[in-house]
Amino acid sequence: MHDDLGWAAMPAVSDPALRDWLESAACGPHVKAVAARAIQASAEGRSAAQWRCDLLAEHPGASALLAEAETCMRSSGLWPWPGAKR
């Protein structure tokens, strides 16, 4: 089953620092959108594991995009769950 990436559109971002990062990050637009959603999930109190589970339950074909977003967030210091493992 092909997973259409239309769902990976950028959500509204109110944090100016996050907006600046998203504009300057070398990651692709879908990766940035997943990263923004991860940061929102963390702010809502969801764990990294729950965020992954929820994302993959809704979009089963998104595992490569999820991995790329995690790598991008971790390498840029924006991983919102310190100490959480992959």
TAGI-V503675 format. One record per helix or strand of 2 or more residues. SS is the DSSP state (a for helix, b for strand). FROM is the first residue (numbers start at 1). LEN is the number of residues. If there is no record, write none. Layout:
SS/FROM/LEN  SS/FROM/LEN
This chain:
a/5/3  a/16/9  a/29/15  a/48/11  a/60/17
